[in-house]
Amino acid sequence: MDLLLAGDHEVLEELRNQYKYSNVLSRKYTGVGFFLNLSIPTSNKKINEIYKVKDRIIISDLGGIGGLPKVEAGFILWIDDGYIDCLEGYTYGDDKWPEAVKHFKFYYFGKGDRNLHKLVEAWRI
């Protein structure tokens, strides 16, 4: 989650604050991934009310490789109506989600470092 919310941008800063106060509502394993549903206290600010961003935004520029057995995975953070809603993890193809999530090496999709400008542009209204 730290890598999904990393970056010097006010929206990401507010999302980090939301995550700090989040609670897990449910976890669902699909065999090839998972859904982690989160609850954010309504005392936190809704990012779509304080910044010019869409009601639904996603952060989906993070991948990883590792685990036992070793798999390649991607991650999506769903933000709905201004609040963090769900973290999704998935494998590629028919690979099963690893039983032990150890020694993952994470990376941003694309070449090199995170393209923060591209990420932020996708959120704007």
C-alpha positions as CSV (number, residue, x, y, z in Angstrom):
1,M,0.0,0.0,0.0
2,D,2.9,2.3,0.7
3,L,4.0,2.1,-2.9
4,L,0.5,2.6,-4.3
5,L,0.2,5.8,-2.3
6,A,3.7,7.0,-2.7
7,G,4.4,10.4,-4.3
8,D,4.5,14.1,-3.7
9,H,1.0,15.0,-4.5
10,E,-1.9,16.4,-2.3
11,V,-4.4,13.7,-3.4
12,L,-1.9,11.0,-2.5
13,E,-1.2,12.7,0.8
14,E,-4.9,12.7,1.6
15,L,-5.2,9.1,0.6
16,R,-2.3,8.1,2.9
17,N,-4.2,9.9,5.7
18,Q,-7.4,7.9,4.8
19,Y,-5.5,4.7,4.8
20,K,-4.0,5.4,8.2
21,Y,-7.5,5.4,9.7
22,S,-8.9,2.6,7.6
23,N,-10.5,-0.7,8.9
24,V,-10.7,-4.0,7.0
25,L,-14.3,-4.8,6.1
26,S,-13.7,-8.1,4.3
27,R,-11.1,-10.2,2.5
28,K,-11.9,-12.4,-0.4
29,Y,-9.4,-14.7,-2.1
30,T,-10.3,-15.7,-5.6
31,G,-7.5,-18.3,-6.1
32,V,-5.7,-16.0,-8.6
33,G,-5.8,-12.9,-6.4
34,F,-7.7,-11.1,-3.6
35,F,-10.0,-8.2,-2.8
36,L,-9.4,-6.4,0.4
37,N,-12.4,-4.1,1.2
38,L,-11.7,-1.1,3.5
39,S,-13.8,1.2,5.5
40,I,-12.7,4.8,5.9
41,P,-14.2,6.9,8.7
42,T,-16.5,9.7,7.4
43,S,-14.5,12.2,9.5
44,N,-11.8,11.9,6.8
45,K,-12.1,14.2,3.8
46,K,-13.6,13.0,0.5
47,I,-10.9,13.7,-2.1
48,N,-13.4,14.3,-4.8
49,E,-14.9,17.2,-2.8
50,I,-11.6,19.0,-2.1
51,Y,-9.8,18.3,-5.3
52,K,-10.9,18.3,-8.9
53,V,-10.8,14.5,-9.4
54,K,-13.3,12.0,-10.7
55,D,-15.7,10.3,-8.3
56,R,-14.0,6.9,-9.1
57,I,-10.3,6.9,-9.5
58,I,-7.9,3.9,-9.6
59,I,-4.2,3.5,-9.0
60,S,-3.0,0.6,-11.0
61,D,0.6,1.2,-11.9
62,L,2.2,-1.3,-9.4
63,G,3.4,-4.8,-10.1
64,G,5.4,-7.3,-8.3
65,I,7.2,-10.6,-8.6
66,G,7.8,-13.1,-5.9
67,G,6.0,-15.3,-3.4
68,L,6.1,-19.1,-2.8
69,P,5.4,-20.4,-5.4
70,K,6.8,-17.5,-7.5
71,V,4.3,-15.5,-9.4
72,E,4.0,-12.1,-11.2
73,A,1.2,-9.9,-9.9
74,G,-0.5,-6.6,-10.3
75,F,-2.3,-4.4,-7.8
76,I,-5.2,-1.9,-8.2
77,L,-6.4,0.5,-5.5
78,W,-10.0,1.6,-6.1
79,I,-11.2,4.9,-4.7
80,D,-14.9,5.4,-4.9
81,D,-16.8,8.6,-4.1
82,G,-13.8,10.2,-2.5
83,Y,-12.7,7.3,-0.2
84,I,-10.4,4.3,-0.5
85,D,-12.7,1.4,-1.2
86,C,-10.8,-1.7,-2.2
87,L,-7.3,-3.1,-2.8
88,E,-7.2,-5.8,-5.5
89,G,-4.2,-8.1,-6.1
90,Y,-4.1,-10.4,-9.1
91,T,-1.8,-12.8,-10.9
92,Y,-1.3,-13.1,-14.7
93,G,-2.8,-16.0,-16.6
94,D,-3.9,-18.9,-14.5
95,D,-1.2,-18.6,-11.9
96,K,-2.5,-19.1,-8.4
97,W,-2.0,-16.5,-5.7
98,P,1.0,-17.6,-3.7
99,E,0.4,-19.3,-0.4
100,A,3.3,-17.4,1.2
101,V,3.6,-13.7,0.1
102,K,7.4,-13.4,0.8
103,H,10.2,-11.8,-1.0
104,F,8.1,-9.8,-3.4
105,K,10.0,-7.3,-5.6
106,F,7.7,-4.4,-6.5
107,Y,8.0,-2.2,-9.5
108,Y,6.0,0.5,-11.3
109,F,4.8,-0.3,-14.8
110,G,6.5,1.5,-17.6
111,K,10.1,2.4,-17.7
112,G,11.9,3.2,-14.5
113,D,10.3,5.3,-11.8
114,R,6.6,6.1,-11.3
115,N,5.1,8.4,-13.8
116,L,3.3,10.6,-11.3
117,H,2.2,13.1,-14.0
118,K,0.4,10.4,-16.0
119,L,-1.2,8.9,-12.9
120,V,-2.6,12.3,-11.8
121,E,-3.8,13.3,-15.3
122,A,-6.0,10.2,-15.4
123,W,-7.9,11.3,-12.2
124,R,-8.7,14.8,-13.3
125,I,-12.2,15.8,-14.3
